[in-house]
Amino acid sequence: MRALYRMGQGLRALTTGLLPVDDAQAERILSPELYALYRRMRRSERQHSLRVLRDLRAAGHGDPDLWVAALLHDVGKSRAPFGVAAKTLVVLARAVAPETVRRWGSGSARGWRGPFAVSVQHPVWGAAMVAEAGGSPRAVELIARHQETLDGPPQTETDRLLLALQAVDDAS
């Protein structure tokens, strides 16, 4: 069921990628250095990030670090972009063989394993990019951990923000 949902996301990315993006909100929230990173993302990824931000704000989340993480959690994908067909393959493979995807994704982002590497490693890549551009330590941590599964209930405020980010990201 999750794979079907993710395929629907891929189809939405195809169609929304043709629409203009209102980046003004991101520009108001992000520093010029972070906004430059945001602009490196594909149009569909920026639209996704803006939806994540919108939904977090609608749910009452006003933490600036969470907003930065919402806008930049996928920026690591800009290091080695790949298309919707490859993304669909990764989603289907993850649904059937998640350990294999993790193994294939641990190497270089080149060749046929490239999309798997981007899928697995983009949180760490994005966190490093945001840290280098002057992002706050908590925003960097949220980005680095946005695909992490907590081993129990949240223990810190950062854990609670992470769960909020994940819930909205997964639904968007």
N, C-alpha and C positions, 0 to 999 in steps of 0.2 A: 504494500500500500504506500509506503514511504517513497519507493522508487517512482510510482505513478505521480505522486505529488511533485517530486523533484523534476520529473519530465515536464509537468505542467509549468513549473517555474522556467524551465528552459524555453518552452514555447512562448511564454510571456516575455522572456529576454529577447527573443527574436523580434517580436512585434513592438515592444516598447523601445527597443534600440533604434527605432526609426523616428521616434518622437523627440522633440526638443527637451532639454533638461533645464530646469530653473535652478541654476547653481548659486543664485544670490544668497540663499539661506546658508549654504555651506560657506560661502565667502565671508558672511557676517560672523560665523562661529569660529572658523579656523584662522590661525595666524597665516600670514602670507606664505611662509615656508610649508606649512601643513596643507594649505589650499593648493599649492603647486603639486604636492603629492596627490591630492584628491583629483586634480585635473588629469593626472596620468591614467586614471582608470577609464575603462570603456564607458560609453554612454549608458548602457544597460546596468553596469555595476554602480554608476553614480545614481541612477534612478532607484536602484535597490537600496543603496545607502540612505538616500533621502526618505524612502518609505520607512526604513528602520527608525530613523530619527523621528519622523512624524508620529509613528506609532508609540515610541517611547515617551514622547512629549504628551501625547493624548492620554497615556496611562499615568501621567503625573510625575514622570521622572525629569527632574530639573538639574541633575548633576552635570556640570560642564565636561568632566572627563568622560562620562558615559556618552555624551553627545559627540565628542571627538571620536570615540571608539565606534560609535554607530556609523559615522561618516567614513572612517578609514579602516574598518575591520578587514576589508578585502583588498586593501591597497597592495599587499604582497603579490597578488595575482598579476599585477602589472609588470613584474619582473620577467615573466614568461607566459604571455597570454595564449590562450587556446580557445577554439571555437565551441559552439553549442554541441556539435556532434561528439567531440571528445569529452565534453563535460557530461553528456548523457551516458557515454560509455563508463566513465568513472563512477557515476551515481549507480548505475546498474551493477557494476562490479562490486561496489561497496555493499550493496544490498545482499549480494550472493556470497561474497568472500572478503569480508572486511580486513582480515589479517593479511591476505594477499595484497590488497590495496595498500596497506601500511608498509609492507615490505617493498613493493614496487615503488612506492612514493618516497622511500628513504634515500634514493640516489639523486643523480643529476637530473635536471629538468630538460634533458635532451632526448631525442629519439622517441620511440613509442611510449616510453615510460614518463615522458615529460608531463603530460596532463596529470598523472598520478602524483608526481613530485610536487606540482603546483598545488594540487588539492590538499596534500598532506602538510606541506611546508609553508604555505602562504601565511599562516598566522605568525610564525617566527620571523619570516622575511619582512612582513608588514610592520611588526613591532620594532624591528631594527631600523627600518626606514623612518618610522615616526619618531623614535628616540633620536636619531641623527638629525631630524628636522626640528628638534626642540619640544617634542610632545612631553607631557607630564608623565612621571613614572606610573601613575595609576592608569592613565589612558593606554600607555604602552603595555602594561600588564593585561588589561582587558583585551586588547587586540591579540596579544600572544596566546591568551588562554581561551579565545572565543569558540574553539572547537573541543575544548577539554570537558570531560565528564567529571563532575564533582563526586567524591566518594562519601556521600552523605549530605546532610543538610548544610546550608551555608554557615560558615563560621565567622566570617568577617563582612564588613560593608562591601568590600571589593567582590567577595563571593556573591552577595545579593545583587549587586549591579551586573555581574557576569551572567547570572541566571536571567535577569531581565533582558539583557542584550541577546542571549541565546534564544529565549522564547520568541522575541520579536523577529530575530533573524530567521529562525526556522519557519515562522509563519509567513514571511514576506517572499 
